[in-house]
Amino acid sequence: MSGTALPAMRLAASRTLAYAALLVGWEGLTRLGVIDVFFFPEPSKIARALGDLIAKGDVLREAWITFVEMLVGLVAGSTAGVAAGLVLVRLPALERLAGPLVYFLYSLPRIALAPMFIVAFGLGIGSKIATVIFTVFFVLLINTVAGARSVSNDYVRGARSLGATDSQVTWMVLVPGTLAWIFSALR
């Protein structure tokens, strides 16, 4: 066994024992009535309920619904965020006008806004997708603006000197120069 494998195995064993002790302590404290089972039910009951959901197939169905909600929200939010970021970079007056509002909305806690999305869109898929879109949109917008600002003006001037239009400068200079920032935001 190599010299680094043994410490890694000890760490994994220590973590496993710590988690097992936590679960055993939790189970014991709930059975003794120290912990309110309404808020923290016994781990054994949670495991049985999870087993029942898996046996019925509900977990896979719900996981698929969650995956679709997340995917739709990610695609819509990231597309809108990148597009809005490119628009703001191309229109500096609009960026100066909208910038404070963008940073204000970005600073709002996403989870605290979830109840407002539920009120606006209901308990269905719409409120969940809206929450994901709101979360993703501002991250991508801000990173797109920062990435586009990092593109050297020499590249823009070079494209202009070769006769590039605004659209060509955006798609052939700004977008490629911003991709690293966009992918960083997506991660």
C-alpha contacts under 8 A as a table, 3 or more apart, distances in Angstrom:
res1	aa1	res2	aa2	distance
1	M	5	A	6.48
1	M	6	L	7.19
2	S	5	A	5.39
2	S	6	L	7.10
3	G	6	L	6.21
3	G	7	P	7.63
4	T	7	P	5.80
4	T	8	A	6.45
5	A	8	A	5.15
5	A	9	M	6.12
6	L	9	M	5.07
6	L	10	R	6.17
7	P	10	R	4.98
7	P	11	L	6.10
8	A	11	L	5.07
8	A	12	A	6.20
9	M	12	A	5.05
9	M	13	A	6.05
10	R	13	A	5.04
10	R	14	S	5.97
11	L	14	S	5.03
11	L	15	R	6.12
12	A	15	R	5.15
12	A	16	T	6.14
13	A	16	T	5.06
13	A	17	L	6.14
14	S	17	L	5.17
14	S	18	A	6.09
15	R	18	A	5.04
15	R	19	Y	6.15
16	T	19	Y	5.23
16	T	20	A	6.08
17	L	20	A	5.01
17	L	21	A	6.01
18	A	21	A	5.08
18	A	22	L	6.14
19	Y	22	L	4.98
19	Y	23	L	6.24
20	A	23	L	5.14
20	A	24	V	6.12
21	A	24	V	5.07
21	A	25	G	5.93
22	L	25	G	5.14
22	L	26	W	6.03
23	L	26	W	5.02
23	L	27	E	6.05
23	L	43	P	6.70
24	V	27	E	5.10
24	V	28	G	6.10
25	G	28	G	5.09
25	G	29	L	6.02
26	W	29	L	5.22
26	W	30	T	6.16
26	W	35	I	7.98
26	W	42	E	6.99
26	W	43	P	7.32
27	E	30	T	5.36
27	E	31	R	6.25
27	E	42	E	5.17
27	E	43	P	6.00
27	E	44	S	7.35
28	G	31	R	5.17
28	G	32	L	6.17
29	L	32	L	5.10
29	L	33	G	6.24
29	L	34	V	5.21
29	L	35	I	5.73
30	T	33	G	5.04
30	T	34	V	5.83
30	T	35	I	4.76
30	T	36	D	6.54
30	T	37	V	6.13
30	T	40	F	7.66
30	T	41	P	7.04
30	T	42	E	6.06
31	R	34	V	7.67
31	R	42	E	7.55
32	L	35	I	7.78
33	G	36	D	6.47
33	G	37	V	7.84
35	I	40	F	6.88
36	D	39	F	5.82
36	D	40	F	6.14
36	D	41	P	7.45
37	V	40	F	4.76
37	V	41	P	4.18
37	V	42	E	6.73
38	F	41	P	6.12
41	P	45	K	6.79
41	P	46	I	6.96
42	E	45	K	5.35
42	E	46	I	6.46
43	P	46	I	4.95
43	P	47	A	6.08
44	S	47	A	5.09
44	S	48	R	6.24
45	K	48	R	5.08
45	K	49	A	6.12
46	I	49	A	5.13
46	I	50	L	6.10
47	A	50	L	5.08
47	A	51	G	6.08
48	R	51	G	5.00
48	R	52	D	6.21
49	A	52	D	5.05
49	A	53	L	6.24
50	L	53	L	5.07
50	L	54	I	6.16
51	G	54	I	5.12
51	G	55	A	6.07
52	D	55	A	5.03
52	D	56	K	6.19
53	L	56	K	5.22
53	L	57	G	6.15
53	L	58	D	5.27
53	L	59	V	5.71
54	I	57	G	5.07
54	I	58	D	6.20
54	I	59	V	5.45
54	I	60	L	7.44
55	A	58	D	7.83
56	K	59	V	7.94
57	G	60	L	5.74
57	G	61	R	6.61
58	D	61	R	5.17
58	D	62	E	6.03
59	V	62	E	5.21
59	V	63	A	5.89
60	L	63	A	4.96
60	L	64	W	6.05
61	R	64	W	5.16
61	R	65	I	6.38
62	E	65	I	5.04
62	E	66	T	6.16
63	A	66	T	5.06
63	A	67	F	6.05
64	W	67	F	4.96
64	W	68	V	6.22
65	I	68	V	5.17
65	I	69	E	6.21
66	T	69	E	5.06
66	T	70	M	6.10
67	F	70	M	5.16
67	F	71	L	6.00
68	V	71	L	5.06
68	V	72	V	6.01
69	E	72	V	5.38
69	E	73	G	6.06
69	E	125	I	6.73
69	E	128	K	6.64
69	E	129	I	5.45
70	M	73	G	5.13
70	M	74	L	5.89
70	M	129	I	6.71
70	M	132	V	6.53
71	L	74	L	5.04
71	L	75	V	6.07
72	V	75	V	5.29
72	V	76	A	5.99
72	V	129	I	6.78
73	G	76	A	5.23
73	G	77	G	5.67
73	G	129	I	4.82
73	G	130	A	6.81
73	G	131	T	7.80
73	G	132	V	4.96
73	G	133	I	4.72
73	G	136	V	7.79
74	L	77	G	5.24
74	L	78	S	5.76
74	L	132	V	6.52
74	L	133	I	6.27
74	L	136	V	6.40
75	V	78	S	5.37
75	V	79	T	5.92
76	A	79	T	5.29
76	A	80	A	6.05
76	A	133	I	6.37
77	G	80	A	5.22
77	G	81	G	5.88
77	G	132	V	7.22
77	G	133	I	4.16
77	G	134	F	6.72
77	G	135	T	7.71
77	G	136	V	5.22
77	G	137	F	4.46
78	S	81	G	4.96
78	S	82	V	6.03
78	S	133	I	7.58
78	S	136	V	5.94
78	S	137	F	5.53
78	S	140	L	5.93
78	S	186	L	7.65
79	T	82	V	5.37
79	T	83	A	6.10
79	T	137	F	7.95
80	A	83	A	5.11
80	A	84	A	5.92
80	A	137	F	6.42
80	A	141	L	7.97
81	G	84	A	5.17
81	G	85	G	5.98
81	G	136	V	7.48
81	G	137	F	4.45
81	G	138	F	6.22
81	G	139	V	7.49
81	G	140	L	4.95
81	G	141	L	4.24
81	G	142	I	8.00
81	G	144	T	7.72
82	V	85	G	5.04
82	V	86	L	6.19
82	V	137	F	7.93
82	V	140	L	5.80
82	V	141	L	5.44
82	V	144	T	5.81
82	V	182	I	7.55
83	A	86	L	5.23
83	A	87	V	6.23
83	A	141	L	7.76
84	A	87	V	5.03
84	A	88	L	6.13
84	A	141	L	6.22
85	G	88	L	5.15
85	G	89	V	6.24
85	G	140	L	7.60
85	G	141	L	4.58
85	G	142	I	6.74
85	G	143	N	7.92
85	G	144	T	5.22
85	G	145	V	5.04
86	L	89	V	5.12
86	L	90	R	6.17
86	L	144	T	6.78
86	L	145	V	6.66
86	L	148	A	7.51
86	L	170	T	7.73
87	V	90	R	5.15
87	V	91	L	6.08
88	L	91	L	5.11
88	L	92	P	6.19
88	L	94	L	6.08
88	L	95	E	4.84
88	L	145	V	7.20
89	V	92	P	5.91
89	V	95	E	6.85
89	V	145	V	6.05
89	V	148	A	6.90
89	V	149	R	7.50
91	L	94	L	5.44
91	L	95	E	6.40
92	P	95	E	4.86
92	P	96	R	6.19
93	A	96	R	5.18
93	A	97	L	6.27
94	L	97	L	4.97
94	L	98	A	5.89
94	L	99	G	7.96
95	E	98	A	5.17
95	E	99	G	5.25
96	R	99	G	5.38
96	R	100	P	7.68
97	L	100	P	7.21
98	A	101	L	5.35
98	A	102	V	6.10
99	G	102	V	5.09
99	G	103	Y	6.29
100	P	103	Y	5.27
100	P	104	F	6.06
101	L	104	F	4.98
101	L	105	L	6.10
102	V	105	L	5.28
102	V	106	Y	6.01
102	V	138	F	7.36
103	Y	106	Y	4.88
103	Y	107	S	6.12
104	F	107	S	5.27
104	F	108	L	6.78
105	L	108	L	5.40
105	L	138	F	7.93
106	Y	138	F	5.74
106	Y	139	V	7.65
108	L	112	A	7.87
108	L	113	L	7.83
109	P	112	A	5.43
109	P	113	L	6.75
110	R	113	L	5.30
110	R	114	A	6.74
110	R	131	T	7.27
110	R	134	F	7.51
110	R	135	T	6.24
111	I	114	A	5.27
112	A	115	P	6.81
113	L	116	M	5.30
113	L	117	F	6.50
113	L	131	T	7.73
114	A	117	F	5.06
114	A	118	I	6.26
114	A	127	S	7.55
114	A	131	T	6.17
115	P	118	I	4.94
115	P	119	V	6.25
116	M	119	V	5.06
116	M	120	A	6.11
117	F	120	A	4.97
117	F	121	F	5.71
117	F	122	G	7.38
117	F	127	S	5.07
117	F	128	K	7.77
117	F	130	A	6.73
117	F	131	T	6.77
118	I	121	F	5.28
118	I	122	G	4.68
118	I	123	L	5.55
118	I	127	S	5.18
118	I	128	K	7.95
119	V	122	G	5.55
119	V	123	L	7.93
120	A	127	S	7.44
121	F	124	G	7.39
121	F	126	G	5.56
121	F	127	S	4.98
122	G	126	G	7.02
122	G	127	S	6.13
123	L	126	G	7.57
123	L	127	S	6.38
124	G	127	S	6.26
124	G	128	K	7.27
125	I	128	K	5.34
125	I	129	I	6.18
126	G	129	I	5.22
126	G	130	A	6.03
127	S	130	A	5.01
127	S	131	T	6.17
128	K	131	T	5.15
128	K	132	V	6.42
129	I	132	V	5.14
129	I	133	I	6.08
130	A	133	I	5.00
130	A	134	F	6.05
131	T	134	F	5.21
131	T	135	T	6.17
132	V	135	T	5.05
132	V	136	V	6.09
133	I	136	V	5.24
133	I	137	F	5.65
134	F	137	F	5.32
134	F	138	F	6.80
135	T	138	F	6.51
135	T	139	V	7.12
136	V	139	V	5.48
136	V	140	L	6.30
137	F	140	L	5.44
137	F	141	L	6.02
138	F	141	L	4.91
138	F	142	I	6.00
139	V	142	I	5.49
139	V	143	N	6.17
139	V	185	A	6.22
140	L	143	N	5.09
140	L	144	T	5.82
140	L	182	I	6.33
140	L	185	A	5.68
140	L	186	L	7.23
141	L	144	T	5.17
141	L	145	V	6.23
142	I	145	V	5.23
142	I	146	A	6.16
143	N	146	A	5.01
143	N	147	G	5.88
143	N	181	W	5.68
143	N	182	I	6.20
143	N	185	A	6.34
144	T	147	G	5.01
144	T	148	A	6.00
144	T	178	T	6.23
144	T	181	W	6.34
144	T	182	I	5.91
145	V	148	A	5.19
145	V	149	R	6.13
146	A	149	R	5.13
146	A	150	S	6.29
146	A	181	W	7.63
147	G	150	S	5.07
147	G	151	V	6.74
147	G	177	G	6.97
147	G	178	T	4.54
147	G	179	L	7.67
147	G	180	A	7.63
147	G	181	W	5.32
147	G	182	I	7.59
148	A	151	V	5.38
148	A	174	L	5.61
148	A	175	V	7.40
148	A	177	G	6.68
148	A	178	T	5.31
149	R	152	S	7.78
150	S	177	G	7.88
150	S	178	T	7.89
151	V	155	Y	7.37
151	V	173	V	7.91
151	V	174	L	6.63
151	V	177	G	5.75
151	V	178	T	7.33
152	S	155	Y	5.62
152	S	156	V	7.06
153	N	156	V	5.00
153	N	157	R	6.02
154	D	157	R	5.08
154	D	158	G	5.88
155	Y	158	G	4.98
155	Y	159	A	6.15
155	Y	173	V	6.84
156	V	159	A	5.19
156	V	160	R	6.15
156	V	169	V	6.53
156	V	173	V	6.68
157	R	160	R	4.96
157	R	161	S	6.04
158	G	161	S	5.10
158	G	162	L	6.41
159	A	162	L	5.15
159	A	163	G	6.58
159	A	164	A	5.37
159	A	169	V	6.50
159	A	173	V	7.68
160	R	163	G	5.06
160	R	164	A	4.89
160	R	165	T	7.09
160	R	169	V	7.45
161	S	164	A	7.29
164	A	167	S	7.87
164	A	168	Q	5.53
164	A	169	V	6.05
165	T	168	Q	5.07
165	T	169	V	6.13
166	D	169	V	5.11
166	D	170	T	6.20
167	S	170	T	5.11
167	S	171	W	6.21
168	Q	171	W	5.17
168	Q	172	M	5.52
168	Q	173	V	7.54
169	V	172	M	5.39
169	V	173	V	5.15
169	V	174	L	6.46
170	T	173	V	5.72
170	T	174	L	4.84
170	T	175	V	6.05
171	W	174	L	6.17
171	W	175	V	5.29
171	W	176	P	7.29
172	M	175	V	6.46
172	M	176	P	6.46
173	V	176	P	5.77
173	V	177	G	6.07
174	L	177	G	5.08
174	L	178	T	5.98
175	V	178	T	5.06
175	V	179	L	6.18
176	P	179	L	5.32
177	G	180	A	7.23
178	T	181	W	5.39
178	T	182	I	6.26
179	L	182	I	4.91
179	L	183	F	6.02
180	A	183	F	5.28
180	A	184	S	6.05
181	W	184	S	5.00
181	W	185	A	6.23
182	I	185	A	5.11
182	I	186	L	6.23
183	F	186	L	4.91
183	F	187	R	6.17
184	S	187	R	5.22
